[in-house]
Amino acid sequence: MRAESQPATVGAIALWGSSDLPGLGDQVVPRVLERELLTRLPGWRVTHYAPLGWSRPSVADGGLVAEPLGEPTQGRLKQIADSVHLSILCATFARGADLTALYGTSAAEPFFALNLPTVTVNLAVLADTLVPAEILAARTLQLRQLGELPEGDYVIGPDGVELPADVVVEDKLAAIAAAKKVVTDDPYVAAAAAALGTVVQGPIIDVRILVRQARQQIDEFAAAAEQALVARGGDLTRRIADLAAENAALRHAHARLRQRMLHERQILVDKLLAADDSEAVERLRAELEHERHLHREALARAAEDHRELNALRQTKLLRWSQPLRDTYGKIRRA
């Protein structure tokens, strides 16, 4: 017989970033921070927030779901504060920046002006930890077969090829890793290139120093999160504990699905190129566009599901029964 499952007792962290923007840094920084935090805090829950979040999906986000921050009302700030133990600002734009040029609205500016723990080190210097080298090599081959990258040596930047824009972050890292040199003024592109061992012409990146500083700052974030957990009663049970296990399972399934899609794309590209069928290549491009459309629809469904879950959490039944459920959780742990 299967043992009775125990409610998961986890901490929660909110990452307020800019993953709804297509820049390499916007995509790499929250992923690196989440990965490093969960290495230090196994079992914790990390939720991503961004000014527009899933209301403005793009291919570049690669499926990273970020909840829109919304309006900076006291109710919204309390809702986020009550759902997590620590919020961390990890956007690529500076604190107090004018967001109108980036988003067409300045609604989220008060969020990023708050005095919260903030990432101050270029975390793209840890980009080499995100994707295994063999996956980068496979993606580079596919990008060449699809005509996104030239054969042989190439330079990314002025007077060279452009970094592919409308692709997921793994493809961008693959293009950088295979380049002979990267010429850029973007500090995040430069840091990622340095981390992947590619020659950089642009901002000076001392990988060893930056890696040490980045890991030290993430250590401080993890320690602050643990202290916040203890301050709120120690072993705090989530309101709906089953979501912890479900979330872990969904993340694992999502990672496996992406691996499968990569493998299937390679098979399809190989067959089309072997047939030398230009119409088939056009069909492939149409399929890729259809895949992007399905991705946007999936994000929209996820947004709707999250709204329904939030509505459930705000019902009187759930709110008024919270003390009883907390007491029951304490009795079970005793």
C-alpha positions as CSV (number, residue, x, y, z in Angstrom):
1,M,0.0,0.0,0.0
2,R,1.2,3.5,-0.8
3,A,2.1,5.6,2.2
4,E,-0.1,8.6,3.0
5,S,1.4,11.7,1.4
6,Q,2.5,14.4,3.8
7,P,1.8,18.1,3.0
8,A,4.8,19.8,1.5
9,T,6.3,22.5,3.7
10,V,8.1,24.9,1.5
11,G,9.2,28.5,1.3
12,A,8.3,30.8,-1.5
13,I,10.2,33.5,-3.4
14,A,9.0,36.1,-5.9
15,L,11.4,37.2,-8.7
16,W,10.3,40.6,-10.1
17,G,12.0,40.7,-13.5
18,S,11.7,41.6,-17.1
19,S,11.2,38.2,-18.7
20,D,8.4,39.7,-20.8
21,L,11.1,41.5,-22.9
22,P,13.0,39.7,-25.6
23,G,16.5,40.7,-24.7
24,L,19.0,37.9,-23.8
25,G,19.6,39.3,-20.3
26,D,15.9,39.5,-19.7
27,Q,15.6,35.8,-20.3
28,V,18.9,34.6,-18.8
29,V,18.9,36.5,-15.5
30,P,15.6,35.1,-14.0
31,R,16.4,31.6,-15.2
32,V,19.9,31.7,-13.6
33,L,18.6,33.2,-10.4
34,E,15.8,30.6,-10.1
35,R,18.2,27.7,-10.8
36,E,20.8,28.9,-8.3
37,L,18.2,29.7,-5.6
38,L,16.6,26.2,-5.9
39,T,20.1,24.6,-5.7
40,R,20.5,26.3,-2.3
41,L,16.8,26.0,-1.2
42,P,15.6,22.6,-2.5
43,G,11.8,22.3,-2.4
44,W,11.1,26.0,-2.4
45,R,8.7,27.6,-4.8
46,V,9.8,30.4,-7.2
47,T,7.2,32.6,-8.9
48,H,8.1,35.0,-11.7
49,Y,6.6,38.4,-12.0
50,A,7.0,41.0,-14.8
51,P,5.3,44.3,-15.7
52,L,3.1,42.7,-18.4
53,G,4.0,39.0,-17.9
54,W,1.9,36.5,-19.7
55,S,-0.4,39.2,-21.1
56,R,2.4,39.9,-23.7
57,P,3.8,36.4,-24.6
58,S,6.6,36.0,-27.1
59,V,8.7,33.2,-28.6
60,A,11.8,34.6,-26.8
61,D,10.5,33.7,-23.4
62,G,10.6,30.0,-24.2
63,G,7.7,29.1,-22.0
64,L,8.9,30.9,-18.9
65,V,5.5,31.9,-17.3
66,A,5.6,35.3,-15.5
67,E,2.5,36.7,-13.8
68,P,1.7,40.4,-14.6
69,L,2.5,42.7,-11.6
70,G,-0.6,44.7,-12.2
71,E,-1.4,47.9,-10.5
72,P,0.7,48.8,-7.5
73,T,-2.2,49.1,-5.0
74,Q,-1.9,48.3,-1.3
75,G,-4.1,45.2,-1.9
76,R,-1.8,43.9,-4.7
77,L,1.4,44.5,-2.7
78,K,-0.1,42.7,0.2
79,Q,-1.3,39.8,-2.0
80,I,2.2,39.2,-3.3
81,A,3.8,39.7,0.2
82,D,1.4,37.2,1.8
83,S,2.1,34.6,-0.9
84,V,5.9,34.6,-0.6
85,H,8.6,35.0,2.0
86,L,11.0,37.1,-0.1
87,S,10.7,39.3,-3.2
88,I,13.8,40.0,-5.3
89,L,14.2,42.6,-8.0
90,C,16.0,41.0,-11.0
91,A,15.0,43.2,-14.0
92,T,17.7,44.3,-16.5
93,F,16.5,47.9,-16.4
94,A,17.7,50.1,-13.6
95,R,15.7,50.9,-10.4
96,G,13.5,53.9,-11.1
97,A,13.8,53.6,-14.9
98,D,11.1,55.0,-17.2
99,L,9.2,51.9,-18.4
100,T,7.0,53.7,-20.9
101,A,9.5,53.2,-23.7
102,L,9.8,49.5,-23.0
103,Y,6.2,48.7,-22.2
104,G,4.0,51.5,-23.4
105,T,2.9,52.1,-19.8
106,S,4.6,53.2,-16.5
107,A,2.1,51.3,-14.3
108,A,4.8,48.9,-12.9
109,E,7.4,51.6,-12.0
110,P,6.4,51.8,-8.3
111,F,7.1,48.1,-7.9
112,F,10.7,48.5,-9.0
113,A,11.2,51.6,-6.9
114,L,10.5,49.7,-3.7
115,N,13.4,49.1,-1.3
116,L,13.7,45.3,-1.8
117,P,16.7,43.0,-2.3
118,T,18.0,43.7,-5.8
119,V,20.3,41.8,-8.1
120,T,23.4,44.1,-8.7
121,V,25.7,41.6,-10.4
122,N,25.5,40.5,-14.0
123,L,24.1,37.0,-13.6
124,A,24.5,36.3,-17.3
125,V,28.1,35.3,-16.3
126,L,26.5,32.1,-15.1
127,A,24.7,31.4,-18.5
128,D,26.9,28.4,-19.1
129,T,25.0,26.5,-16.3
130,L,21.6,26.8,-18.1
131,V,22.0,24.5,-21.1
132,P,24.3,21.4,-21.4
133,A,27.0,21.6,-24.0
134,E,25.6,18.8,-26.1
135,I,22.2,20.5,-26.4
136,L,23.9,23.8,-27.5
137,A,25.8,21.9,-30.2
138,A,22.6,20.2,-31.5
139,R,20.8,23.6,-31.6
140,T,23.7,25.2,-33.4
141,L,23.4,22.5,-36.1
142,Q,19.7,23.0,-36.4
143,L,20.1,26.8,-36.7
144,R,22.5,26.3,-39.5
145,Q,20.2,23.9,-41.3
146,L,17.3,26.3,-40.9
147,G,19.4,29.1,-42.4
148,E,19.6,31.2,-39.2
149,L,23.4,30.8,-38.9
150,P,26.0,30.5,-41.7
151,E,28.2,27.5,-42.2
152,G,31.8,27.7,-40.9
153,D,33.2,30.5,-38.7
154,Y,31.1,33.6,-38.1
155,V,31.1,36.7,-36.0
156,I,28.1,38.0,-34.1
157,G,27.7,41.8,-34.1
158,P,28.8,44.7,-36.3
159,D,29.8,43.6,-39.8
160,G,28.9,40.1,-38.9
161,V,25.7,38.1,-38.5
162,E,23.0,39.3,-36.2
163,L,22.1,37.3,-33.1
164,P,18.8,35.5,-34.0
165,A,16.0,37.5,-32.5
166,D,12.8,35.5,-32.8
167,V,14.1,32.3,-31.1
168,V,14.2,30.9,-27.6
169,V,17.0,31.6,-25.2
170,E,18.6,28.2,-25.7
171,D,19.0,29.0,-29.5
172,K,20.5,32.4,-28.7
173,L,23.1,30.8,-26.3
174,A,23.9,28.2,-28.9
175,A,24.5,30.8,-31.5
176,I,26.8,32.7,-29.1
177,A,28.7,29.5,-28.1
178,A,29.5,28.6,-31.7
179,A,30.6,32.0,-32.8
180,K,34.2,32.9,-33.4
181,K,33.7,36.3,-31.8
182,V,30.9,38.4,-30.4
183,V,31.0,42.2,-30.9
184,T,28.4,43.9,-28.7
185,D,27.6,46.8,-26.4
186,D,25.1,44.7,-24.4
187,P,26.7,43.7,-21.1
188,Y,24.4,40.6,-20.8
189,V,25.4,39.3,-24.3
190,A,29.0,40.0,-23.4
191,A,28.8,38.2,-20.1
192,A,27.0,35.2,-21.6
193,A,29.6,35.0,-24.4
194,A,32.5,35.2,-21.8
195,A,30.8,32.4,-19.8
196,L,30.5,30.2,-22.8
197,G,34.1,30.7,-23.8
198,T,33.5,32.9,-26.8
199,V,35.9,35.9,-27.6
200,V,34.1,39.2,-26.7
201,Q,34.7,42.6,-28.2
202,G,32.9,45.1,-26.0
203,P,32.4,45.4,-22.2
204,I,35.3,43.9,-20.3
205,I,34.1,40.8,-18.4
206,D,36.3,39.2,-15.7
207,V,34.5,35.9,-15.5
208,R,36.2,34.6,-12.3
209,I,35.5,37.8,-10.3
210,L,31.9,38.2,-11.5
211,V,31.1,34.5,-10.9
212,R,32.4,34.8,-7.4
213,Q,30.4,38.0,-6.8
214,A,27.2,36.5,-8.3
215,R,27.3,33.4,-6.2
216,Q,28.0,35.4,-3.1
217,Q,25.0,37.6,-3.7
218,I,22.7,34.6,-4.4
219,D,24.0,33.1,-1.1
220,E,22.9,36.2,0.6
221,F,19.4,36.0,-1.0
222,A,19.1,32.4,0.1
223,A,20.1,33.3,3.7
224,A,17.6,36.1,3.8
225,A,14.8,33.8,2.5
226,E,15.5,31.3,5.2
227,Q,15.5,34.0,7.9
228,A,12.1,35.3,6.6
229,L,10.7,31.7,6.7
230,V,11.8,31.3,10.3
231,A,10.4,34.8,11.2
232,R,7.0,33.7,10.0
233,G,6.7,30.6,12.1
234,G,9.5,28.3,10.8
235,D,8.1,25.3,9.0
236,L,5.3,27.2,7.2
237,T,2.8,25.0,5.3
238,R,1.6,26.4,2.0
239,R,-2.1,27.2,1.7
240,I,-2.7,24.5,-0.9
241,A,0.2,22.1,-0.2
242,D,-0.5,19.7,-3.0
243,L,0.5,22.4,-5.5
244,A,4.1,22.0,-4.4
245,A,4.4,18.5,-5.7
246,E,2.3,19.3,-8.8
247,N,4.5,22.2,-9.6
248,A,7.6,20.1,-9.4
249,A,6.0,17.5,-11.6
250,L,4.9,20.1,-14.2
251,R,8.4,21.6,-14.3
252,H,9.9,18.2,-14.9
253,A,7.4,17.3,-17.6
254,H,8.0,20.7,-19.3
255,A,11.7,20.1,-19.4
256,R,11.2,16.6,-20.9
257,L,8.8,18.0,-23.5
258,R,11.3,20.6,-24.6
259,Q,13.9,17.9,-25.0
260,R,11.5,15.8,-27.1
261,M,10.6,18.8,-29.3
262,L,14.3,19.4,-29.9
263,H,14.8,15.8,-31.0
264,E,11.7,15.8,-33.2
265,R,12.7,19.1,-34.9
266,Q,16.1,17.6,-35.7
267,I,14.5,14.6,-37.3
268,L,12.2,16.7,-39.4
269,V,14.9,19.1,-40.5
270,D,17.2,16.1,-41.6
271,K,14.4,14.6,-43.6
272,L,13.5,17.8,-45.4
273,L,17.0,18.6,-46.2
274,A,17.7,15.1,-47.5
275,A,14.6,15.5,-49.8
276,D,15.8,18.9,-51.0
277,D,12.2,20.0,-51.2
278,S,11.8,23.8,-51.0
279,E,8.0,23.4,-50.5
280,A,8.7,21.1,-47.6
281,V,11.0,23.7,-46.1
282,E,8.2,26.3,-46.4
283,R,5.9,23.8,-44.7
284,L,8.4,23.5,-41.9
285,R,8.5,27.2,-41.4
286,A,4.7,27.2,-41.3
287,E,4.8,24.5,-38.7
288,L,7.2,26.5,-36.6
289,E,4.8,29.5,-36.9
290,H,2.0,27.3,-35.8
291,E,4.0,26.1,-32.9
292,R,4.6,29.7,-31.8
293,H,0.8,30.3,-32.1
294,L,0.1,27.2,-29.9
295,H,2.6,28.5,-27.4
296,R,0.8,31.9,-27.1
297,E,-2.5,30.0,-26.6
298,A,-1.0,27.9,-23.9
299,L,0.2,31.0,-22.1
300,A,-3.3,32.5,-22.4
301,R,-4.8,29.4,-20.9
302,A,-2.3,29.4,-18.0
303,A,-3.2,33.0,-17.3
304,E,-6.9,32.1,-17.2
305,D,-6.2,29.2,-14.9
306,H,-4.2,31.4,-12.5
307,R,-7.0,34.0,-12.4
308,E,-9.4,31.3,-11.4
309,L,-7.1,30.0,-8.7
310,N,-6.6,33.5,-7.3
311,A,-10.4,34.0,-7.3
312,L,-10.7,30.7,-5.3
313,R,-8.2,31.9,-2.8
314,Q,-10.2,35.1,-2.3
315,T,-13.4,33.4,-1.5
316,K,-14.8,33.7,2.0
317,L,-14.8,30.0,2.5
318,L,-11.0,29.7,1.9
319,R,-10.1,32.9,3.8
320,W,-12.2,32.2,6.8
321,S,-11.1,28.5,7.1
322,Q,-7.4,29.5,6.9
323,P,-6.9,29.5,10.7
324,L,-8.5,26.1,11.0
325,R,-6.3,24.7,8.2
326,D,-3.2,26.2,9.8
327,T,-4.1,24.6,13.1
328,Y,-4.7,21.3,11.5
329,G,-1.3,21.5,9.8
330,K,0.4,22.2,13.1
331,I,-1.3,19.3,14.8
332,R,-0.2,16.9,12.0
333,R,3.4,18.0,12.3
334,A,3.4,17.7,16.1
